[in-house]
Amino acid sequence: MVWSLPRETMLFRVIITPDDIRRVSVESLPETVDELVNILRQELGLQGKSFDSLEVDRCALENEMKKKKVAWKQVDALMDNTFSLRRKEVISEVPLVKDVKKRWPALFTQRQVAAEFRRIMAKDLGKAFFDGLDEYVPTFLQLYRERCSGDGALKCLVESLDADVSLCL
């Protein structure tokens, strides 16, 4: 028995970003998945960039990072635009860290480490870090109490933290 899908208008919900969800209707069923992807890109206006244009953006990013006064909004936009190139390079070529640092200097700034984490994991790095750190606060306080027997400054700090913790409870 051969199954066939009806040749009617299909409605797709495409998630561009968590805040940008669009609906696209396609009149006929394409023959391949690649054709469907191309139709969706055309309908959404998301034509992919070529390797050459991504490399031009990467060079612009590299030049921007050499400046004394960096335009961070431009760097953010260029890093967003070149994510696919960077991902392809890192996964397929497995370069040394020094080579990545040379080609992608912005990637090693605190701002871009957090942005890259958000691009890959769809989570805020700072929030995830501090949420995880909160889990260990009682253990740290106990460790500090054990170590502060002779140190007056550390003892004062632990006592003030104990007072703050008791206010929260």
N, C-alpha and C positions, 0 to 999 in steps of 0.2 A: 504494500500500500504506500503510495507516495503522498506526502503531506505538502500542501502549498499554502502560503499565506495570502490573504485577500489583497488585492491591488487597490487599496483605498488610501486616503490621506492618513498619514501617521503623525502623531504628536509626540515630540521628544521634550523632556525637561533636561536641560544641559546646565550643569553646575560649573560656572567659570571660577568663582571664588565663593566662599560661604555666604557672602553678602550679595553676590550677583548670580542669580538663578534665572535662566531664560527659557522660554518655550519656543520651539521651532516646529513648524509643520512641514512635512515632506509629502509631496503629491504621489510619488510612486516608489515602490520598493527597489532600491538599487541592487545591482547584481552582486557586488562585493562589499565587504566592510570598508575597504579603502574608498570606494565611491561614496558610501554613506558619510564617512569622515570628511571628505572633500565637500559634499553638499552642506553639511553642518557648518563647516568653516566658512563657506561662502555666505550662508544665511546669517551667520553671527558676525561676519566681518573679521574673522580671526585667521587671516592667511598667515601661514608660518613664514618665518624669516629664513633667508638662505644662509648657508655657512659663511659666505663672504660678508654679508651685512652684520652677522653676529661677531665676526672677527674684527670688523671696523669698530663696532661698539666696544669690544674688549680693549682694543688699542686706545680708544678715547678714554675708557675707564683707567687704563694704565697711566696715560698722560695726566689725567685729572688728579690722580693720587700723588704725582710728582710735584704738584703745585704747593706753594707755601700755604695758601688759603684754599682749602678744598671745598668745593660746592657739594655738600652732602646730599642734597635732594637729587642732584644729577647723578651722583654715585649710586644712590639707592635705585633710581630708575634704570641705570645701566646694569646694575647687578641683577635686578628683576628680569630685564630683557635677555640677559646672557646666561640665565640659569641652565637652559637646555644644553648649551655648549659646554659649560663648566661641568655639568653632570656627566656628559658624554666623555669628556677628557678624563675625569677622575675615575670613572668606572672602567672604561675600555683601555686606557693607556697606563693606569696606575702609576702616576708620576711621583717622584720624590717630593717631599714637603718643600724643599728649597726651590724646586721648579714651579710648584703651585704658587708659592709666595712671590716668585718673580712675575708669573703671568697674571696672577689675581691678587695684587697687593691689598686691595680693599677687604678681601675675605678674612684678613687677619686683624681687623679692627673689632673692638667690642661690639659696636653697632651692627656690623655685618655678620658676626658670629651669631648674634641673636636673630637677625633676619634670616640667615641661612637655615638655622634650626627651625624657625617658623615655616619657611618654605618647604622643608623636608617633612617635618613632623606635624605641622598644623597646630603647634602648641607654642605658648610664650615661654621662652627659656628661663627668664627671670622668675616667673611665677612657679614654674615646675621645680626650679632649684630651691627656692625658699620654702615651698610646700614640703619638699623632701627634707630640707634642713630642719624644719619645725618638728619633724618626727624624732630628731635626735637631741633636742634641747635638754630634756631631763637627764640624758646620759652625759652630755657635756657638763651640765651643772654639777652632777655627782662627781665627775672626774676633777673639775676645778676645786670642789670642796676638799677632796682628798689631797690635792697638790698645794693648796693655799695655806697650809699650816704655818710656814715661816714667812711668807711674803705678805706684807701689810697691804700693798696696793691691790693684789689679786683678791685678798680676803675682803677688802672694802667693796670691790666690784661684785663679788659673789653675793655678799650681803645685800647690796642694792638690787641685784637681779632677783634674789629670794623675795625681797619686799615687792618688786614689780609683779612677780608670778603670783604671790598671795593676793594681790589686788585683783588680778584677772580671774581668780578662782572664786 
